[in-house]
Structures are given as C-alpha cells and as structure tokens.
Amino acid sequence: MEGDAAGAGGGGGGGGDRSSIVIGLIENRAKEVGVAAFDLRSASLHLSQYIETSCSYHNTKTLLHFYDPMVAIVPPNKTAADGMVGVSELITMARGCFDDTKGAVMVKNLSARDPSALGLDTYCKQYYLCLAAASATIKWIESERGVTFNGSFDHMNIDSTSVQTLEIIDPLHTELWGTSNKKKSLFQMLKTTKTTGGTRLLRANLLQPLKDIQTINTRLDCLDELMSNEELFFGLTQGLRKFPKESDKVLCHFCFKPKKDTDEVLKPANGRKSQGLISDIIVLKTALDAIPFLSKVLRGAKSFLLRNIYQTICENPKYASMRKRIGDVIDEDVVHSRAPFVACTQQCFAIKAGIDGLLDVARRSFCDTSEAIHNLANKYREDFKLPNLKIPYNNRLGFYFIVPQKDITERLPNKFIQVVRHGKSVHCSSLELASPNNLFLSEASNMVLVMGPNMSGKSTYLQQICLIVILAQIGCYVPAQFASLRVVDRVFTRIGTGDNVENNSSTFMTEMKETAFIMQNVSSKSLIVVDELGRATSSSDGLAIAWSCCEYLLSTKAYTVFATHMESLSELATIYPNVKILHFEVDLRNDRLDFKFRLKDGVRKVPHYGLLLAKVAGLPSSVIDTAASITSRITEQEMVRKDDNCEQYRSLQMAYQVTQRLICLKQSNQGDDYIREALQNLKDGYAAGRLT
C-alpha cells in the first residue's frame, strides 16, 4: 500500500542539485513514513506517505537515492543507521515541530491561491505524517516560499538497486575503462540537453518514467514533429541556446518573497549581494531577449506540447512589460556571459551611466586597473618572447598567465561514433558492430529464461530490456526497428552479486533481501529481470529457490526475464507453457568459445562450457580431466530424467501453443487469405506433432 499526498512536480525532485534538497522524515509505530522534500532550486515542496514494507527500509533508501538531499530532518531518537546513508547532514528537531495541523496550515498559506485546490480537507487525516514532516521542513527553511502540490502516482517506480544495476544515472566499474574512455550510463548517453533545467528534468524522468499513456503520446507527438520538421528542430535548438543556463535558478530567486522588506542589499557592506542581484537581472534580461526568437520558431508548431509552450510563454504580455522596466535601468548592450572576466565586466557596466555617481567613479578605477594588468602582459610577451601568452581570469584566482597549446583535430566520417582520442590512437565504434536481439513477452508467454555461457551477453541483454522500457515511458524513441510495449508500473532487477558489510549481509543474504523485496511488491503490470538467482549458495538450494521464485512470478502474470546457468530450470518450459527458453549462440572452435551475441530458441548446445573456461583460466589439466569425467556421469543421468519429463508434458505444450496462435490470429488485422493459410498451416503442424 502506498499513497502520495503530493509528489514530483515541475522541475523539482531528483533533478535538482545535491545541495538544493532539504528533506524531512517521520515514522509512526505502524512503520508508516511521512516525507516532505523541499527543492531550494525550484521552490517546490514534494509530499509523500507510504508504508515501509521492508525491514531494511528499502522504500526509504529508494526515495533518498532519488532526492539525494543535502539535509535530512528527523525527530529525536531516530538514528541514521539504514535509510540515511549518504545524506550530507542529519538534523534533529523536536517532535513538537512535526505538527500535522500546523503543516496543513503552512501548505495552504504558502501554496496555491485557492486552498481547496490542494485537497487538504480530504487528505489531511489520511496523510497526516507527510504534513507533519512538511511542518518541520518549512520551519527549518524560513526564508524560502513557494510550494507545488502535484500527484506522483502516475509514475513508474524504480528502486535504488535497479537504478544502480541498470546504470541509469551513473555507470558501474568506470575504473576498468580508464580515465579517457569511461563507460557511460543511460543518462550520460541521452544528455544532449541545451539547458540545465532540461538536464535535471531528464534525470527526474529517467528515475520516474511516466505511466500515463496520454502524456507519453503527447511527448511522442512533439517528438514526431521535431523529427519531421528540420527547421523547427534546429530553430528550437538554437533558441534554447539563447537562454542562459542559470535561467531557472534566477527565476526561482525572483519568485522568493523576502522574509523582511528591507534595503539591506543596497548597503555598501553587502557588495557581494549587490553583485549577485545585478548578475541575476542580466540573466533575466538575456532570457527575456530570447523569447521573441523562440516565438518566431514556435509560431507554426502543431503538436499540443509546443503549442501550449507558445501560448503560455510567447504570447504572454507580462514578459514585454518586465523587459521594458529592466531596459530603463540596465544598458541595452549588456548580455549574460559565463566567462568570469566578461561577467565581472558586465556586472560593473550593466547599470546605465549617470544613475549613480559613486558607481561611475568605481568604473573608472576598474578600467585603470584592468588596463595596467594587460600592459604588464604585453611587456612579458616582449621580454620573454612569449607571443601566445594569455591572461585569463577566474573568480578564485583572479588574473593569471598561461601559454595555451593548440590541439590539432581531424574529422572522421559520420559513420564512426563514440570517438575518443587516446594517446596516439583513435578509439571509435559503429552501428554495424552491434548485435540486435528480439524479445517477445505477452500474457500467454510472460516468462523468458535466457541461458548461455559466461560473457555471452546475458546481463547486457537484461539491462537493455529495462532501459528500452524506461526510454519508452519517458516519451523517447527506442533503439529498435519495431517496438510495442505495455505500460509498466514498476521495474525490478536482481543483477550482480556482492556482500554488504555495512548491513552485515553476505552475498546470498543480500540476494535474498532483494528477491524478497520483489516478491512483496510485484504486480501484474511489473517488469522483472533476474540474473543468476541462487548461485551464491549450494547448487541444490539455489536451484530450489530459483525454481520456486519462477513459479511465484508466473502466478503474478508479471513479465519476467530470467538469466541462469542452471540447465534444470529449462524444465519449467515443459510444465508451464507460458515459459520460453532462449540461449545465446556460441561456437566451439579448437576447444575455445566463439561468442556470437545472438539469441536462439531452445536450450544452448555448448557442452561443458564451464570446463572450457576453467581450462582457459589455467586450471591444471588433471583437475580438468577429473571434472570432465564426473560431469559426463551426471549428464547421462540427467538426460534420462529429462526425456521422461518432456514426454509427459509434450501434449500440453502443443495444445497451449495452438491456443496462443489462435488468439493472435483472432486479433490480427491481416486479410482473410492470410488467416486462412495460417490456420491450415497450424492444422497441419498440429497433426504432424510439430509447430513451426
């Protein structure tokens, strides 16, 4: 059971910087947890309340991984043993600060103009814990105002373990790739955004993909228009570049209501604040100047999303009024710059001459100092014969000297991708190197067992499936010739092994905890990928656990992809017709494995590949020979038992396959001739006892 009184909205949670999130948590005796997360960057408050179903606080860990807060606020006597790992600072506030009644009042006062729009009268009693957390959080952040109240129940849930194993945000094992050729995560591969707000929104979407089909289709309609209209695509790209990267931060700053009305910022002692305010106004001016170009680009847009942006931003007369007021004080030639010295100069000369006499005197002093420094640089160029000497500036060091070295770059043909210069060589790839593989899951075939030797590509295949689903549900095209996907409510993964010393858990215990979490939270709309379940214990116990887990997942009707080395698990397909067996193709040449990275139907045909890998690894030949002899005897006994089981369930399998194909033909939109021919082939195949 999980209920959200409010959730991620706008450009907030998960997309903000680590230093911008403050989170409050409180728990009652029924293990119900209330959460209030305030994003200082986007001025938004996110409220959620749920029952912690895991003794290891798995849901809370997932939530903290999503928000990545700088501060966590908790009541006294609440330690940070489990869920608080990774939080920069833990603040303890008196339990009296966690007042749900005051929290509801605060949210009403600080949020929408119409309090009834929040639905607090309806949810106040049900979600009292998150309102109590909001009370403590808002008290801790006295000067920040501005709260949004949006539901998050229409988003897919991805737990923190899956975020790590699927490499959605950060890659794993980057040290194996070297410093100049790092492995990239899904987020890093997709991050071609033009604004920091877009980057944060992309991160938030990858961590919480959509479940609402209408919103997904709205994004895809927008994407279709951008892909088919080059002028719109490149115009919008150029238009976004005109907006400063700090735009969302500055807009948030101007939305805050000061705690006290005062001219404190104008006092001489607050030069840093004055400098920051001028810089923010320059950013705002530059952003407002970019709107006319954006309006020109979006004027002919047809998709709902782009039309809505055009109407709410480009046709809003308030922006022109704001730009006029800024133009009365700020010089028209001033534009925002990220270069430190240019930004410093712009701040100095931003306000028009004649408005403040002291400012005019300070400008002349600034010009004299700057001229003296550049004259010194010219002297050094002549005295030391350094014609390329430059004099950059940054906020920490000020001015300093440097002699740049020019790099010579060569362009490769466009077919080469992921180009990385490494020493004297160039590393690159191409699309032809990829090995595409299919996957078909349906209600009639909801579990796939993937087999194959080590290093054949099983783990990568499982990861690829999850990432494609996530991409589809954030409204992106996916890397496939054709894809038809159902909406997934949660993605569960059990990939990778390793103990957890901090929680006193062995590899097997960690594996079982993650599996238990999946079993407790799975639904018929979930996607589950499991890699090598049960390998961290004895072979008999591991097989028994893997088998029973497969049977349980089959009963839930969830889509499951299960990678394993255990050949005995393939017998599931003889008992359960909705289980399909696949294997990665491997050729055996001169006692060596040649990996093809292609999926094939049925059980793999590579004999004793484990012994081959052990031989390559350097085990003594006597050990290999003994192991081969033992394996042969075990295999003979196993083959006899498998033949008996296959014969027992063959008729049931045949009937199930015929039924499945009849359902597909019933839903087909092909012509009568095609369906008639397919039915005849199905009839002939069933009579012959072999379906093709």
SULUR-V120801 format. One record per pair of residues at least 4 apart in sequence whose C-alpha atoms are under 6 Angstrom apart, sorted by sequence separation. I is the first residue (numbers start at 1). GAP is how many residues later the second one is. D is the distance in whole Angstrom. If there is no record, write none. Layout:
# SULUR-V120801
I&GAP&D / I&GAP&D
This chain:
# SULUR-V120801
12&4&6 / 28&4&6 / 39&4&5 / 54&4&6 / 64&4&5 / 80&4&5 / 106&4&6 / 107&4&6 / 120&4&5 / 123&4&6 / 124&4&6 / 134&4&6 / 162&4&6 / 167&4&5 / 177&4&6 / 184&4&6 / 187&4&6 / 205&4&5 / 217&4&6 / 220&4&6 / 225&4&6 / 231&4&6 / 232&4&6 / 291&4&6 / 295&4&6 / 309&4&6 / 310&4&5 / 311&4&5 / 326&4&6 / 339&4&6 / 346&4&5 / 380&4&6 / 381&4&5 / 394&4&5 / 422&4&6 / 441&4&6 / 442&4&5 / 472&4&5 / 505&4&5 / 512&4&6 / 518&4&6 / 538&4&6 / 539&4&6 / 543&4&6 / 572&4&6 / 573&4&6 / 588&4&6 / 615&4&5 / 631&4&6 / 646&4&6 / 672&4&6 / 8&5&6 / 27&5&6 / 39&5&5 / 163&5&5 / 177&5&5 / 193&5&6 / 265&5&6 / 381&5&5 / 393&5&5 / 421&5&5 / 441&5&5 / 471&5&5 / 500&5&5 / 505&5&6 / 537&5&6 / 588&5&5 / 614&5&6 / 685&5&5 / 27&6&4 / 38&6&6 / 193&6&6 / 301&6&6 / 337&6&5 / 381&6&5 / 393&6&4 / 420&6&6 / 499&6&6 / 573&6&5 / 587&6&6 / 685&6&5 / 26&7&6 / 38&7&4 / 108&7&5 / 226&7&5 / 392&7&6 / 420&7&5 / 499&7&5 / 535&7&6 / 587&7&5 / 26&8&5 / 37&8&6 / 174&8&6 / 392&8&6 / 419&8&6 / 499&8&4 / 534&8&4 / 586&8&6 / 25&9&6 / 37&9&5 / 174&9&6 / 391&9&6 / 419&9&4 / 498&9&5 / 586&9&5 / 25&10&5 / 36&10&6 / 391&10&5 / 418&10&5 / 468&10&6 / 586&10&6 / 24&11&6 / 36&11&5 / 390&11&6 / 417&11&6 / 585&11&6 / 24&12&5 / 35&12&6 / 390&12&5 / 417&12&5 / 534&12&6 / 23&13&6 / 35&13&5 / 171&13&6 / 389&13&6 / 390&13&6 / 416&13&6 / 417&13&6 / 533&13&6 / 584&13&6 / 585&13&5 / 23&14&4 / 171&14&5 / 389&14&5 / 416&14&5 / 584&14&5 / 22&15&6 / 34&15&4 / 170&15&5 / 388&15&6 / 584&15&5 / 22&16&5 / 33&16&6 / 76&16&6 / 169&16&6 / 334&16&6 / 583&16&6 / 21&17&6 / 33&17&6 / 75&17&5 / 168&17&6 / 583&17&5 / 21&18&5 / 32&18&6 / 70&18&5 / 71&18&5 / 72&18&5 / 73&18&5 / 74&18&5 / 75&18&5 / 167&18&5 / 168&18&5 / 169&18&5 / 582&18&6 / 20&19&5 / 32&19&4 / 71&19&6 / 72&19&6 / 73&19&6 / 75&19&6 / 168&19&6 / 295&19&5 / 331&19&6 / 582&19&5 / 20&20&5 / 31&20&6 / 32&20&6 / 75&20&5 / 330&20&5 / 331&20&6 / 582&20&5 / 583&20&6 / 20&21&6 / 31&21&6 / 330&21&5 / 331&21&5 / 581&21&5 / 583&21&5 / 61&22&5 / 329&22&6 / 330&22&6 / 60&23&6 / 329&23&6 / 104&27&6 / 100&28&5 / 103&28&5 / 508&28&5 / 103&29&6 / 12&30&6 / 250&30&6 / 100&31&5 / 103&31&6 / 529&31&6 / 532&31&6 / 100&32&4 / 103&32&4 / 524&32&5 / 526&32&5 / 527&32&5 / 528&32&5 / 529&32&5 / 530&32&5 / 531&32&5 / 532&32&5 / 99&33&5 / 524&33&5 / 525&33&6 / 529&33&6 / 98&34&4 / 524&34&4 / 98&35&6 / 111&35&6 / 493&35&6 / 99&36&6 / 110&36&6 / 111&36&5 / 489&36&6 / 490&36&5 / 491&36&5 / 492&36&5 / 493&36&5 / 494&36&5 / 495&36&5 / 98&37&6 / 488&37&5 / 489&37&6 / 493&37&6 / 494&37&6 / 8&38&6 / 98&38&5 / 488&38&5 / 7&39&5 / 97&39&5 / 6&40&6 / 7&40&6 / 6&41&4 / 5&42&6 / 6&42&6 / 5&43&5 / 4&44&4 / 243&44&5 / 4&45&6 / 3&46&6 / 3&47&6 / 22&47&6 / 2&48&5 / 21&48&5 / 24&48&6 / 242&48&6 / 21&49&6 / 22&49&5 / 23&49&5 / 24&49&4 / 25&49&5 / 196&49&6 / 286&49&6 / 18&50&6 / 195&50&5 / 18&51&6 / 19&51&5 / 14&52&5 / 18&52&6 / 156&52&5 / 341&52&5 / 14&53&5 / 155&53&6 / 156&53&5 / 283&53&6 / 13&54&6 / 155&54&6 / 156&54&6 / 282&54&6 / 340&54&5 / 155&55&4 / 156&55&6 / 239&55&5 / 155&56&5 / 154&57&5 / 154&58&6 / 235&62&6 / 574&72&6 / 574&75&6 / 577&76&5 / 49&81&6 / 222&81&5 / 48&82&6 / 47&83&6 / 36&94&6 / 34&95&4 / 35&95&5 / 34&96&4 / 36&97&5 / 62&97&5 / 35&98&6 / 36&98&5 / 62&98&4 / 45&102&5 / 43&103&5 / 44&103&5 / 45&103&6 / 44&104&5 / 25&108&6 / 24&109&5 / 145&111&6 / 447&112&6 / 450&112&6 / 451&112&6 / 24&113&6 / 446&113&5 / 447&113&5 / 448&113&5 / 449&113&5 / 450&113&5 / 451&113&6 / 447&114&6 / 449&114&6 / 143&116&5 / 448&131&6 / 452&131&5 / 447&132&5 / 448&132&5 / 449&132&5 / 450&132&5 / 451&132&4 / 452&132&5 / 445&133&4 / 448&133&6 / 450&133&5 / 444&134&5 / 445&134&6 / 456&139&6 / 457&140&6 / 9&141&6 / 456&141&6 / 6&143&5 / 7&143&5 / 6&144&5 / 7&144&5 / 8&144&6 / 6&145&5 / 7&145&4 / 15&185&4 / 15&186&6 / 15&188&6 / 15&189&5 / 11&190&6 / 14&190&5 / 41&208&6 / 42&210&6 / 220&255&5 / 219&256&5 / 216&259&5 / 210&263&5 / 209&264&5 / 210&264&6 / 209&265&5 / 166&297&6 / 162&331&5 / 158&332&6 / 156&333&5 / 157&333&5 / 158&333&5 / 156&334&5
